Amino acid sequence: MSLRLEARHLGKVYGDCVAVKDVSLSFEPGKIHAVLGENGAGKSTFMKLLFGLVEPTTGEILLDGEKMYWRSSLDAIRHGLGMVQQHFTLVEPLSVIDNIMLGAEVCDGVGRLNRREAIRRLEGLLPTRALSLPWNDSVSSLSVGQKQKLEILKLLFRESKILFLDEPTAVLAPGEIDEFFSILKMLKSQGKTILLITHKINEVLSVCDTYSILRHGEVKAVGAVAGAKVEDIVEKMIGHKLHEISHERKAVSDRAALRLDSVSSGNGRLKEVSLQVRSGEIVGIAGVEGSGQSQLVESILGLEEYAGHVTIANEGVAWGETKRIRGLGVGLVPEDRHAQGLWMEESCTVNLALGLDHKFFVNQILREGERAQQTSGWAKQFDVRASSLNVPVQALSGGNQQKIIFAREVEGRQPRLLICHQPTRGVDLGAIDLIHRRLMDLRDQGVGILVISSELDELMTLSDRICVLFEGRIALEQVRAKFSRQDIGRAMTGVNHAH
């Protein structure tokens, strides 16, 4: 049985904030529907309304024409809806089959878990053997791609008819993305209704049937993907065309902004890594998550004990010298902006000056006026949009929070070496466009830039060279003229491209 999902005049108001306004959309079974929009456009709230996580202020939800009222998401699940969150919701020490059964346990006559029967039922529901996993292995032993499959299997086990997928390819390598799309197409052929929330327009064009665009909580465009153009969809999403990025660059300096010689992290996750970032070039680091990227950044910053040698701006540095390393002109955009880059409860002004407060003290007295003036100028350079820089940074969208960090590390710190770890994760197209342009400008001004990203498209757009990390080692290095998506993707997953 297939289900048609419909929203009629759906709205959600929080005080003076209208998060979703009069949205009427329908989603037909046997199709993959893209739900698009910038951060703060209302996508997440709209999905939460449909899935029963948030109660609507106005409007109604219909399944096959019948009005529904969700008291909670459990009601939605019972009626055939299922959601895969952007971040995995798995219990790592438990087995694959135990994770699949959580909340829908199969038991024998005396109340004991019947894993064998659960596996039998599950295998009877699989649209393809490609979805099979080692059922009795612990989740911690799975690859990222297998964990994404597991999230899908949890919905299939509950026989969900409507699937909500929030940025499902964010952590997948290119080969894993292709396999994931094949699975989506098989689910579509079974009559499933699939809603795909993504900011990757190329994915929309390759796998989706329809698209709906939200902006400022309202529907701005609805259409068929067939025949649609990338630039038209982008313009409807952000209200203007994206800027073209020029790959022409000034001559690269012979000076090394960063040099690593046979660096191995103390925990063994980074192994004999040697690389160089010259002033005036962007070096990209590709790899599936957990390949040693975090250890690479921590070693450079002196946060991780390591063997080998790290040189920054021709000065040797050592583990534990983080303050000195930052003083050499190292800017950092961290992987997790909330945990590593921002003081969420404090104001935008305070966050813009984090680590730079020494610039605003005279005789141990903080010159608040000068701090406010300078940080305001830094924020303007990165188009930070906030009602006031005095509001807590947690009140800003993810894109504006990321721009706060970039403004501080670029405008405030004026770095010679800039390390960007997942620079645009969870950031909308408009902010991505601005961040990419600024990175290219910095490169042309002679800054050495190291970009670590799970987005291969991003790395291929920005980088002059790409190094692939696999299991802590550099498995491949390519210059721009020889970039090969296939070779990079295979190296990311450990496949020898020579075979």
N, C-alpha and C positions, 0 to 999 in steps of 0.2 A: 504494500500500500504506500502510495506517495502522498505528500502533503504540500499544499500551497499555503504560503505564509503571507499575510497582508497587514500593513499598518495603515490606519486611517486617521488622518489629522492628529498624529501622535505628537505630544509636547511634554516638556519637562522644564519647570521653573524652580530655581533655587534662590529664594529671596528676590533680589533685583536682577539676577542673572538668568537669562533665557538660554538654556543649554540646547534644547531641541524645540523647534518651532513649526507646528503644523505640517509634519512630515507624513506624506501618503506615498507608500511604495508597496509593490507586490513582488513576490519572489516565487517563480514557477518551479515545479519539480522537474528533475532531469536536466537542470541547468546549473552552471557555476556563475554566481553573481558577484561582481566586484563592488565593494563599498569603499569609496575613495573620499579623501579630504585631508586638509592640513591638520596639524595638532590644534586642538581647540575647536575643530569644525563641528563636533557633536557626534562623531562616529561611535566612540566608546559608549557614550550615554545612550545613543540609539540602540546599540546592541544589548546593553543592559536592560533597557525597557523591553525589548523583544524576548529576552531570556528570563525575565522575572526577577532580575537582581535589583531593579529600581522600579518604583511604582510611578506610572505616568500621571502628570497633572491634567492632561487633556487627551482625548482620542481613545482609540480602541485597537485591539489586536485580534485578528481572525485567522483561524485554521480551517481551510477548505470552506470558507464562508461562514463558519460558526464563531461567534464572539467568545473570546476567552478572557478570563481574569486570573492572573497569576498571583497567588498569595506569596509565593517564593519561587526560586528557580527549581525546586523539587517538583512543583506543578508542571513547569515547562518540560522538565526531563521526562516525567510520566506521560506527557503527550507527544513524545518523540523528538524533542529538541536536545541538542548536545553541543557543547562548546569546548574548543581547544584554546587555552589561554596562550598569550605570547610567550610566557615563561612556563617551562614544564612544571606540572604539579604531580611529581612522582616521589615515591618513597624508595630511595636508592638501595637500602639494604635488603628490601623484600624482593621476591622473585617477580618475573614478568607476569606470570598468571595471577599472583596475589595482587599485584597492582591493578590488573584488569578487573578483578573481582571486587575490589574495594567498594563497598556500598551496594554491591549486587552479588553477595556471596552465594555460592552453590554449596549446599550441605547435604550430608547423608541423613539417614533416618534418626541418628542420635545427635545431630547437630555439629558433626565434624566437617571441616572443609573437604569437599570432594573435588580436588584439583583435576583428576582424570576426567570427570564428567564435564567440568568447566572447559577444559581444552577441547573435548569432543564437540561441545556446543559451538565454541568459538570457531573451530576449523570448518564447521558446517556453514558458518556465516561469511567466510572469507571470499571476496570477489576474485582474488588471485593469490597464488602461493607466494607471490613476492611480498606479501604482508606477513608471512610466517616469521616467527622469532623463536629463539631458544627459550621455551616457556618456563623452564625451571631454573634458568640462570638468574643471578641477581641483576637488578637494573643498573647497578654501578658498573657492570662489565660491558654495557652496551655503548655503541657509538652514538654520536649526536643524531645521526639520521635514523638509527634504530629507535631512539627515544621518541622521535617525532612519530614514527609508525605506531609505537605503543600508545601514544595519546589518541590516535585515530582508532586503534583497536578497542580502546575503552568505550568509545561511542558505538562502535559496531556491536560490541557485546551487549550493550543496552538497547540495541536495535533502533538507534536514533534515525529518524527520517530526514531531519533538518540539521545540518552541521554548520556551526559558526567557527571559522578559523581566523584567528587574530595574528597577523604577521607570521604565518607558519614557516616561511623559508628564511627567517632572519639569521639562523645559526647553521644553515646547511651549506655544504660545498656544492659546486655546480652539478656534479654527477648525481648527488643526492637530491637536488632540486628536480632534475629531469625524472628521476624515479618517483619522487613524490607527486609530480604532475601526472604521471601515468596512472598512479593510484587514484587520484582525484577523478580522472576521466572514466575509470572503471566504476567508481562510486556513482558518478553522474549517469552512466549507462544503466545502473540499477534503479534509477528514478529518484536518487537522493536530491534534496534541495541544498545547495552549498553556497554559503555566504563567505566570501574571502575578503578580509580586511587587509589591505596592503598599500604601501606607497610606491611599490615597484611597478611602474607603468608597463615595462616590457613583459612582466609576468601576466599582467592583465590581458595584453594583446595575445599572448601565447596560449592561455588556458581558459579564459573567461568567455561567457556568452553575452553578458550584459554588464553595464556599469551604471552606478548611481553616485552622484557627486554631492557631498554636503559642504556648505560653506556658511559659517556663522550660524550653525544650527538649522539651516534651511536647505531644501533640495534645490540645487542650481542646474543640474542637468541629469538626464536619464537617456540611455541609448544602447544600441547594439554594438558590440565590440567589432563585429565584422565590418570592415571598411573604415573604422575610426583611425584617426591619426594621433600619434603621440603628442605632437605639439598642441593639438586642439584640446585634448583631454587635460593636459597640464595647464593650459591657459584658463580652462573652466575651473580647475581646482584652486589656483592661486590668484587668478584675476589678471595675470600678465604673462608674457612669454618668458621662458628661461633665457638667461644670457649664455652666449656661446663661450666656451673656454678655449683659449688659444694654447697650443702646446709648443709654440715657438718660444725659445728661451734664450736668455743671455748666456754667454760663455760660462761654463761651470768652473769655479775656482779649484785650484789644486789643494787648497786648504781643507783639512778634514775637520768638520764640525764635530764628528763623532767617529771613533774607531774602536772596534772590539777585536781582540786577538785571543782566539781559543778560550772563549768564556764559557764556563760550565757553572751552573747554579749549585748551591750547597745541597739542595734537595734532589739533585739529579735530573730535574725535568728540562734543563737546558744543557746541551751537550756540545762542547767544542765549537761554539759559534764564532765565526770571524766575519765581520762586515764593516763597511765604511759608508758614512753619509758625508758627502762633501758640501761645502757652503754653496748654496744656490742650486741644490737639487732636492727632489723628493724621492725617497726610497720607501716603497711599500712592502709591508710584511703580510703575506697571505697565509692562511692555514685554518683548519677547522678549530673550534674552540678547544682549549686544553692542550695545544701543541707546544706550549712553552712561551706564549706571547706575554703572559703576566710576569713570568720569571725574567724575560728579556728586559722589560721595562724596569722591574725592581732592581735588577743588577746594574743597569745604567745609572739609576738614581741612588745607588748605594744602600738600598733598603733590603737587599738580599745578599747574603754572604756568597762569594763566588771564587772560583779559581780562574786564572787568566788575567788579561789586562784590558782596562777601559781607559780611553783617552778622550777628553773633551776639550776642544779648542787648544790642542797641542799640550794639554796638561794632564798628566796621569792622575787618576783619582782612585779611591779605594772604598771598600765596604764601610759603611758607617759615616761617610762624609757627605751626607745628603745636603746639609745646609751649605757647605762649600760648593757642592756640585750645582745647586740652584744659583749660587752667587756667581758662577761662571757664565751665566746667561742661558740656563736651561728652562724652557717653558714646558708645562705639562697639562695636557687635556686628558684626564684619567678615564679609565674604562667605565667606572660606575660614578656618574656625576653626583648622585645623592650621598653615597657612602664616602667618596674619596675627594670630591671637588667642591662641595657646597656645605654651608652651615644653614640647614633648611629653615630653622626658626628665626634666623636673623635677616636683616634687611638686605636689599639688593646692594646698597652702598657698602655695607660691611663686607659682603661677599666679594664685591669688586676689589676691595682692598686687602683681602686675606693674604697674608704673607708679605704684604707690601706696606704695612702700617708704619714701618720705620721712615717712610718718605714723608709722613705727616706729623711726626713728633718733633718738637723743639723743647729742650730742657724738660723732657718727660711729660710734656703737655701736648695732648692731641689737638691739632688745628682742624677741627671738624669742618669748618667752612671750606678750607682748601681741599680737604678730602672729598667733600661732596661735589665741589666744582670739577676736580680732575676726574673722578670716577664717572660723573655725568658725561664728560667728554668722551671717555673710553666707551661707555655704553652706546653713545650715539654712533660711534664708528662701526659698531656691529648691529645697529638697528634693533637694540633691545627695546621691546614693547612692554611697558608696564604703566599702570595708572600713576605710579609714583615710585621712585627708587627707594622710598622709605618703607614700602610694603615688604613683608617677609618673602624671601625668594621662593618659598614653597607655593605661593599664590600664582606664580608664573607658569606658563605652559612649558613642556619639556624642551621645545626649541629655544625659547627665550632663556631658560636656565642654562642651556648649553652655550648660548651666545654670551651670557654673563661670564662663563669660564673663559671663553675665547678672548673676550674683551680684557679681562684681567691678565691673562698669560701673554697676550700679544701686545696690547696697547700699554698695559701697566708695566710689564716685565721687559719688553723690548728684547726678545731672546735672540741668541745666535744659533741655538738649536731648539727646535720645537718638536716635542714628542706628542703625537695624537693617537690615543688608543680608543678605537671605535668613535671617531669624531662626529659622526652623524647618526648614531643609533637612537631610534625613537624620535627623530627630528623630521619635520615636514619638508616638502619640496622647496618652499621658499627659503627656509633657513639653510637647507643643504646647498642651494644655489649660492647664497651669500658666503657660506663657509668655504666652499670650494674656490670661489673667486678670490677670497682673501688669502687662502693658502698659496694660490698661484702667484699672487702679488708678492707675498713674503719670499717665495722662492726667487722671484726676479730681483728682490732687494738683497739677495745674498744669504738668506737664512737657510740653514740645513734643516730639513724636515723629515722625520720618521713617522710614517702613517701605518698603524696596525689596524686592520679592518677585516671583518668577516664578509664584507660586501665586495666581491670581486669586481663588479662594475665600477665601484668607487675607486678601487686601486688602479684599474686600467685607465680610468679617466685622469687621475692625478699624477701617477708615478712616472718617473724617468727610468727607474729600475724597480723590479719586483723580486723579492726573495721569498721563497716558500718554506715555512717551518713545518716539519712533520716529525712528531715524537721527539721534539727538542733539538733537532738538527736542521740545517739548511739543506733541503732536498733539491732545490732548483733555484737558479738565478737567471732572469731574462731582462734585457734592455728593451726600451719601448719599441724599437724598430722590429723586434722579434717576438713581441707578446703573442702567446698562443693560449687562448682560453682552455682548450682541451688539455694541453700539456700542464698548465698551471693547476687545473682541476684534478688531473690524475695525480700530480705530485702531492696535492693537499690530502688525498685519501690514501697515499702510500702505494699507488699503482705505478709501476715502472713503465714510463711512456715508450720505452724502447720495445715493449712486447705487445 
